[in-house]
Amino acid sequence: MTSAAVRWHDLAADRLTLLRGTGIVALGFALGASIQSEWIYSELVPEWAQVDLWRRLAANGTAVLGLVAALAVLRAHRPRSVVAVVGRAAVAAVFMGVLRVAAQVSLGVHPLDDMPTLVAEVVTGAFIAFVSAGIGVWMLISRRRMRVAARAVERQVVSVELALQALEAEEIRVRRQVAEGLHGTVQQRLLLVDARLAAAEARAAGVLPDVAEEIALARAELAQSREQDVRQMSRLLYPERLEMGLVPAVRALLGRLPATIATRLQVGDELRALDDPSEVGLTVAERLLAVRVVEEAVSNALKNGPPALVEAELDLVADELRIVVSNDGDPYVPPAEPDPASGTARLDQRLRLVGGALRVVPRTPTGARVEATMRLGVLVDDR
């Protein structure tokens, strides 16, 4: 919505608030005054008792309509200054007092030659109109203040969401860059070092066999570090097949488990359709956070007793991604005091920032069950 449209909408809401509030209060006064006058005149001033109630109601009702119309014509809702609004309300109140007396005279409520009574009616009507308009102005000012406060909160929420999106995008960029550096530059350097060690081993083989053996051991450790440590660190920073989608990344993660552990992955049809990388579906940030949840659940399962089975369920419910990872390892006993520095607690805090949550519960008959939810559409795509 453009700023002009917002301004128009605000003015329309202000006008409705002022006119409706003033009209309701003034109408209450008009009905009460008509009924009260009918009773007083019939009891205390018998010569005025011949005036019908409907005439008093018609005169007062005409005055109320005149007050509301005057406020609308004067555009009392437009000024930002309270003094200006009250000033226009006062003008409308005087108009109502005069209009009320004119209606009373025309309907035969009061004779035209009874000036003291007419003046009193003008003053009384103007006062009642000013009080009614004052209540309407108070409602208008209250509405404006509430609107300003609500929009301030909205701006704060938007700024927090934008900051979160920027941090997520920057984290993904850094993770991808570091992972590519580890997989590319570091791997190449390690291969060059291995090649030089191989040459040194060949030269020392016939002259210094002990040295050649040490070099061979160093090469073996270097190869193991290159294949396990560097590659594993690269996967931790940026999971394998993440660009292809959430399901391929989770499948690759489960595929790295030992062959002695059976794995099972269940994916809902709606999520499969949304996870298509050729469509605008899950963002990279959403995939990364979801994979982190599965990774944390699998890591905890391996630490707390090797399970025989690890099951992962991914599904989409409305605008929420639901992740369930269960294992049949050792029985899970919830800690008496959760560790706020644990990986599970940090993931829960991160999920709460995007409208989700994470919890760990015991699985029947044994093992643990990690349940997580994540609201989609909060983490923007960085691509």
C-alpha positions in Angstrom: 0.0 0.0 0.0 1.4 3.4 -1.0 1.9 6.2 1.5 -1.0 8.2 -0.1 -3.3 5.2 0.2 -2.3 4.7 3.8 -2.9 8.4 4.5 -6.4 8.2 2.9 -7.2 5.1 4.9 -6.1 6.7 8.1 -8.2 9.8 7.4 -11.3 7.7 6.6 -10.8 5.8 9.9 -10.4 9.0 11.9 -13.5 10.5 10.3 -15.6 7.5 11.1 -14.3 7.4 14.7 -15.1 11.1 15.3 -18.5 11.1 13.7 -19.6 7.8 15.1 -18.4 8.6 18.7 -19.9 12.1 18.7 -23.2 10.9 17.1 -23.7 8.0 19.6 -23.1 10.3 22.6 -25.2 13.1 21.3 -28.0 10.8 20.4 -28.0 9.5 24.0 -28.2 13.0 25.3 -31.0 13.9 22.9 -33.2 10.9 23.9 -32.6 11.5 27.5 -33.3 15.2 27.3 -36.5 14.6 25.3 -37.9 12.0 27.8 -36.8 14.1 30.8 -38.4 17.3 29.4 -41.7 15.4 28.6 -41.9 14.2 32.2 -40.9 17.6 33.8 -43.2 19.7 31.7 -46.1 17.3 32.3 -45.6 17.4 36.1 -44.3 20.9 36.7 -45.5 23.1 33.8 -48.9 21.8 32.7 -49.3 24.5 30.1 -46.4 23.0 28.1 -47.6 19.4 28.4 -49.5 19.7 25.2 -46.2 19.4 23.2 -46.0 15.8 21.9 -42.9 13.7 22.6 -42.3 13.0 19.0 -41.8 16.7 18.4 -39.1 17.0 21.0 -37.4 13.8 19.6 -37.6 15.1 16.1 -36.0 18.5 17.1 -33.2 16.8 19.0 -32.7 14.2 16.4 -32.4 17.0 13.7 -29.8 18.7 16.0 -27.7 15.5 16.3 -27.7 15.0 12.5 -26.7 18.7 12.2 -23.8 18.2 14.6 -22.5 15.2 12.7 -22.9 16.9 9.4 -21.1 20.1 10.7 -18.2 18.0 11.9 -18.0 16.3 8.5 -18.2 19.6 6.5 -15.6 21.3 8.8 -13.4 18.2 8.4 -12.7 18.2 12.1 -10.9 14.9 11.8 -8.1 16.2 9.5 -6.0 18.6 11.7 -3.2 17.0 13.6 -3.3 19.7 16.3 -5.7 19.0 19.2 -6.5 22.7 19.5 -7.5 22.9 15.9 -9.8 19.8 16.2 -11.4 21.2 19.4 -11.9 24.5 17.7 -13.8 23.0 14.8 -15.8 20.9 17.3 -16.8 24.1 19.1 -18.0 25.7 15.9 -20.0 22.5 15.1 -21.5 22.6 18.7 -22.7 26.2 18.3 -24.3 25.3 15.0 -26.1 22.4 16.6 -27.4 24.7 19.4 -28.8 27.1 16.8 -30.2 24.3 14.6 -31.9 22.7 17.6 -33.7 25.9 18.5 -34.8 26.4 14.9 -36.2 22.9 14.8 -38.0 23.4 18.1 -39.6 26.6 16.8 -40.6 25.0 13.5 -42.1 22.0 15.2 -44.0 24.0 17.8 -42.0 22.9 20.8 -41.3 26.6 21.9 -42.9 29.8 20.6 -40.7 32.2 18.7 -41.4 35.1 21.0 -40.1 33.4 24.1 -36.5 34.6 23.8 -35.3 33.7 27.3 -36.3 30.1 26.8 -34.8 30.0 23.2 -31.5 31.5 24.5 -31.4 28.9 27.2 -32.1 26.1 24.7 -29.3 27.4 22.4 -26.7 27.5 25.3 -27.9 24.1 26.6 -27.8 22.5 23.2 -24.4 24.0 22.3 -23.0 22.7 25.7 -24.3 19.2 25.2 -23.0 19.2 21.6 -19.6 20.4 22.8 -19.4 17.6 25.4 -20.5 15.0 22.8 -18.0 16.3 20.3 -15.3 16.4 23.0 -15.9 12.7 23.7 -15.6 12.1 19.9 -12.4 14.0 19.8 -11.0 12.0 22.7 -11.8 8.8 20.9 -10.1 10.2 17.8 -7.0 11.1 19.6 -6.9 7.7 21.4 -7.2 6.0 18.1 -4.4 8.0 16.6 -2.1 7.2 19.5 -2.9 3.5 19.3 -2.3 3.5 15.6 1.1 5.2 16.1 2.0 2.7 18.8 0.9 -0.3 16.7 2.9 0.9 13.7 6.0 1.4 15.9 5.7 -2.2 17.0 5.2 -3.3 13.4 8.3 -1.4 12.3 10.3 -2.9 15.2 9.1 -6.4 14.2 9.9 -5.8 10.6 13.4 -4.5 11.5 14.1 -7.6 13.6 12.9 -9.9 10.8 15.1 -8.0 8.3 18.1 -8.2 10.6 17.5 -11.9 11.0 17.2 -12.5 7.3 20.4 -10.5 6.7 22.2 -12.6 9.3 21.0 -15.8 7.9 22.0 -14.8 4.3 25.4 -13.7 5.6 25.9 -16.9 7.5 25.0 -19.0 4.4 27.4 -16.9 2.3 30.3 -17.4 4.8 29.5 -21.1 5.3 29.5 -21.7 1.5 32.7 -19.7 1.0 34.6 -21.4 3.8 33.3 -24.9 2.7 34.4 -24.2 -0.8 37.8 -23.0 0.4 38.3 -26.2 2.5 37.1 -28.4 -0.3 39.1 -26.6 -3.0 42.1 -24.6 -1.8 43.0 -26.6 1.3 42.5 -29.9 -0.4 44.8 -28.8 -3.3 47.5 -27.6 -0.9 47.3 -30.9 1.0 47.6 -32.8 -2.3 50.7 -30.8 -3.2 52.2 -31.4 0.2 51.5 -35.2 -0.3 53.1 -35.1 -3.7 56.3 -33.6 -2.2 56.3 -36.1 0.6 55.9 -38.9 -1.9 59.0 -37.6 -3.8 60.9 -37.3 -0.5 59.8 -40.8 0.4 61.1 -42.2 -2.9 64.5 -40.6 -2.5 64.9 -41.8 1.1 63.7 -45.3 0.5 67.1 -46.7 -0.5 69.3 -44.5 1.7 67.3 -43.8 4.9 64.6 -46.5 5.3 63.7 -45.3 8.7 63.1 -41.8 7.4 61.1 -43.2 4.4 58.9 -45.1 6.9 58.2 -42.0 8.9 57.4 -40.1 5.8 55.0 -42.9 4.8 53.3 -42.7 8.2 53.0 -38.9 7.8 51.5 -39.3 4.4 48.9 -41.8 5.7 47.9 -39.4 8.5 47.8 -36.5 6.0 45.5 -38.5 3.7 43.3 -39.5 6.6 43.0 -35.9 7.7 42.2 -34.8 4.2 39.6 -37.4 3.7 37.9 -37.2 7.1 38.7 -34.0 8.9 38.7 -31.5 6.1 35.9 -33.1 4.2 33.8 -33.5 7.4 34.4 -29.9 8.3 33.3 -28.8 4.9 30.1 -30.9 5.3 29.5 -29.4 8.7 29.8 -25.9 7.3 27.7 -26.5 4.3 25.9 -29.8 4.0 26.3 -32.0 1.0 23.6 -31.7 -1.8 22.0 -28.7 0.0 21.6 -26.9 -3.3 19.7 -29.8 -4.7 17.1 -29.6 -2.0 16.3 -30.5 1.6 15.4 -34.2 1.0 18.7 -34.9 -0.9 20.7 -33.2 1.8 19.0 -35.2 4.6 19.4 -38.4 2.5 23.1 -37.7 2.1 23.5 -37.1 5.8 21.8 -40.4 6.7 23.9 -42.2 4.1 27.1 -41.3 6.0 26.0 -43.3 9.0 27.7 -46.7 9.6 26.3 -49.7 7.7 25.4 -51.3 11.1 22.7 -48.6 11.6 19.6 -48.9 9.5 18.0 -45.6 8.3 14.6 -44.7 7.1 13.4 -41.4 5.6 9.8 -40.5 5.1 8.8 -37.4 3.2 5.3 -36.0 2.8 4.0 -35.4 -0.8 3.5 -31.6 -0.2 7.0 -31.2 1.0 8.4 -33.1 -2.0 6.6 -30.8 -4.3 7.8 -27.7 -2.4 11.4 -29.0 -2.2 11.8 -29.1 -6.0 14.9 -26.9 -6.6 13.5 -25.9 -10.0 10.6 -24.2 -8.3 10.5 -21.3 -5.8 10.1 -23.5 -2.7 12.3 -23.8 0.4 15.0 -21.3 0.7 18.6 -22.3 1.3 18.4 -20.8 4.8 15.4 -23.0 5.6 17.0 -26.1 4.2 20.2 -25.4 6.2 18.4 -25.0 9.4 16.3 -28.1 8.9 19.4 -30.2 8.1 21.0 -28.9 11.3 18.1 -30.2 13.2 18.4 -33.7 11.7 22.2 -33.5 12.1 21.9 -32.6 15.8 19.4 -35.5 16.4 21.6 -38.0 14.6 24.7 -36.8 16.5 23.0 -37.2 19.9 21.8 -40.6 18.9 25.3 -41.7 18.2 26.7 -40.2 21.4 24.0 -41.7 23.7 24.3 -45.3 22.7 24.6 -46.6 19.1 21.1 -47.2 17.8 20.1 -49.9 15.4 17.6 -47.7 13.6 17.4 -44.0 12.9 14.1 -42.7 11.4 13.6 -39.2 9.9 10.2 -37.8 9.0 9.8 -34.6 7.1 6.4 -33.1 6.4 4.6 -29.9 5.6 1.5 -28.8 7.5 0.1 -25.4 6.4 3.0 -23.1 6.5 5.1 -25.1 8.9 7.9 -27.6 8.3 7.8 -30.5 10.7 10.8 -32.6 11.4 10.8 -35.8 13.5 14.0 -37.8 14.1 13.8 -40.9 16.3 16.2 -43.7 17.3 16.0 -46.9 19.2 19.2 -46.4 21.2 19.6 -46.2 25.0 16.5 -44.9 26.9 16.3 -41.2 27.0 16.2 -39.5 30.4 15.5 -35.7 30.3 18.0 -33.7 32.2 17.0 -32.2 35.5 18.3 -28.8 34.3 18.7 -28.3 30.6 22.0 -26.9 29.4 21.5 -23.6 27.6 24.9 -24.0 25.9 24.0 -27.4 24.3 23.5 -27.8 20.6 19.9 -28.8 21.1 19.2 -25.7 23.2 20.8 -23.4 20.7 18.8 -24.9 17.9 15.6 -24.5 19.9 16.5 -20.8 20.4 17.2 -20.4 16.7 13.9 -22.1 15.7 12.0 -19.8 18.0 13.3 -16.8 16.2 11.4 -18.1 13.1 8.3 -19.1 14.8 9.3 -22.7 15.5 10.4 -24.9 18.4 12.3 -28.1 19.2 11.9 -30.6 21.9 13.3 -34.0 22.8 11.1 -36.7 24.3 11.5 -40.4 25.2 10.7 -42.9 22.5 8.7 -46.1 23.3 10.0 -48.6 24.2 13.5 -47.2 24.1 15.5 -44.4 22.5 14.7 -40.7 21.9 12.5 -38.7 19.6 13.4 -35.2 18.4 10.4 -33.1 17.3 10.9 -29.7 15.6 8.7 -27.2 13.8 9.8 -24.3 11.6 7.5 -21.6 10.1 8.3 -21.1 6.4 8.5 -17.8 4.7 10.5 -16.1 7.4 14.0 -16.9 6.2 14.5 -15.2 2.8 16.4 -16.8 -0.1 19.9 -15.5 -0.5 20.3 -16.8 -4.0 
